[in-house]
Amino acid sequence: MDSERARCTVVTDDRPGDVSRVMGSRPIVGAAAVVLAVVAGGCGPRHVDRSVLLAGVQRVGQPQRVVDDREAARRGVQVHDEWLATIRSRALTARAERFPSPPAAVLRARLARAARRYGFVVRRADLRRPLQLAPDVTIESDDFVRASQALGAVIDAIDPARPAHTNSRAYEAVFVELVDDRGIPYAIAFNALRGRVEGGEWARAEALYPFAHG
């Protein structure tokens, strides 16, 4: 595993000021610790059981359907684009609502703590600016089921509800994408809170959905 995966990147966006660098090239402490732990466990190729990624999704009245790597990559881009369109639209129609919008240093610290707790590596972390701030994060783990089921908790770690168990949050939206070591997405969870509360999820297999669903 390359330590570069513990770094945050800058996204080039077609809207000036829409994306802010979170950490530049400095590694996230928690994520770097995860990388070191993996390296310490032994060098050379690691066997990763990817069978759950090809277990398929089930829809009512339809046969189980496998989501291959190409479709997973395409759907990941589509879900992300739809989230971006949503938060940009809300920024135009619900401008009066205000969110505390903690700065990059706060997001950096929260991601480091979450990385240590849930055992993932941060591949990318950006702060979108539809109006105020919205974390947009990609994390990596090969513990596929455990990591995907922790996505809701990761969002809570990035943007904890205050008071607890409410929809009162500091950021107007959060997007967290889980990828494997090849960068292919396998689970996504997100929200958009400006104007009205909305959340969503996507996964390439039934066992990887972050939340219970019918």
LINGIRA-V711299 format. One record per pair of residues at least 4 apart in sequence whose ideal C-beta (glycine too) atoms are under 7 Angstrom apart, sorted by the first residue. I is the first residue (numbers start at 1). J is the second residue. Records with the same first field share a line. If there is no record, write none. Layout:
# LINGIRA-V711299
I = J + J
This chain:
# LINGIRA-V711299
1 = 5 + 35 + 38 + 39
3 = 27 + 32 + 35
5 = 35 + 121 + 123 + 140
6 = 27 + 28 + 31 + 32 + 35 + 121 + 122
7 = 25 + 27
8 = 22 + 23 + 24 + 122 + 124 + 125
9 = 124
10 = 21
11 = 19 + 126
13 = 18 + 19
17 = 129
18 = 128 + 129
19 = 126 + 128
20 = 104 + 126 + 127 + 129
22 = 104 + 107 + 108 + 125 + 126 + 127
23 = 28 + 104 + 108 + 125
27 = 31 + 32
28 = 32 + 108 + 111 + 112 + 115 + 122
29 = 33 + 112
30 = 34 + 111 + 112 + 113 + 114 + 115 + 116
31 = 35 + 115 + 121 + 122
32 = 36
33 = 37 + 116
34 = 38 + 115 + 119 + 120 + 121
35 = 39 + 121
36 = 40
37 = 41
48 = 142 + 181
50 = 54
51 = 55
52 = 144 + 145 + 205 + 207 + 208
53 = 144 + 186 + 204 + 205
54 = 66
55 = 205 + 206 + 207
56 = 64 + 65 + 66 + 67 + 205
57 = 65 + 67 + 205 + 206
58 = 64 + 206
67 = 71 + 72 + 204 + 205
68 = 72
69 = 73 + 184
70 = 74
71 = 75
72 = 76 + 184 + 185 + 186 + 204
73 = 77 + 184 + 185
74 = 78
75 = 79 + 202
76 = 80 + 177 + 185 + 188
77 = 81
78 = 82
79 = 83 + 188 + 202
80 = 84 + 175 + 177
81 = 85
82 = 86
83 = 87 + 175 + 190 + 192
84 = 88
85 = 89
86 = 90 + 192
87 = 91 + 128 + 130 + 134 + 172 + 173 + 192
88 = 130
89 = 93
90 = 94 + 130 + 192 + 194 + 195
91 = 95 + 130 + 131 + 194
93 = 195
94 = 194 + 195
95 = 131
97 = 194 + 195
99 = 132 + 170 + 171 + 172
100 = 170
101 = 132 + 133 + 170 + 171
102 = 106 + 107 + 170
104 = 108 + 127
105 = 109
106 = 110
107 = 111 + 125 + 127 + 135 + 158
108 = 112
109 = 113
110 = 114 + 157 + 158
111 = 115 + 122 + 125 + 158
112 = 116
113 = 117 + 157
114 = 118 + 154 + 157 + 158
115 = 120 + 121 + 122
118 = 147 + 150 + 154
119 = 141 + 143
120 = 139 + 140 + 141 + 147
121 = 139 + 140
122 = 137 + 139
123 = 138 + 139 + 140 + 179
124 = 137 + 138
125 = 135 + 137
126 = 136
127 = 133 + 134 + 135
128 = 134 + 136
129 = 133
130 = 134 + 172
131 = 172 + 194
132 = 172
133 = 171
134 = 171 + 172 + 173 + 174
135 = 158 + 171 + 174
136 = 175
137 = 175 + 176
138 = 177 + 179
139 = 176 + 178
140 = 179 + 181
141 = 147 + 178
142 = 180 + 181
143 = 147
144 = 148 + 186 + 208
145 = 149 + 207 + 208
146 = 150
147 = 178
148 = 178 + 186 + 187 + 203 + 208 + 210
149 = 210
150 = 154
151 = 155 + 176 + 178 + 187 + 189 + 210
152 = 156 + 189 + 210 + 211
153 = 157
154 = 158 + 176
155 = 159 + 174 + 176 + 189 + 191
156 = 160 + 161
158 = 174
159 = 169 + 170 + 171 + 174
161 = 165 + 166 + 167 + 168 + 169
162 = 168
163 = 168
167 = 193 + 197
169 = 193
172 = 193 + 194
173 = 191 + 192 + 193 + 194
174 = 190 + 191
175 = 190
176 = 189 + 190
177 = 185 + 188
178 = 185 + 186 + 187 + 188
179 = 183 + 184 + 185 + 186
180 = 184 + 186
186 = 203 + 204 + 208
187 = 203 + 208 + 210
188 = 201 + 202
189 = 201 + 210
190 = 199 + 200
191 = 198 + 199
192 = 198
193 = 197
201 = 209 + 210 + 211
203 = 208 + 209
204 = 208
209 = 213
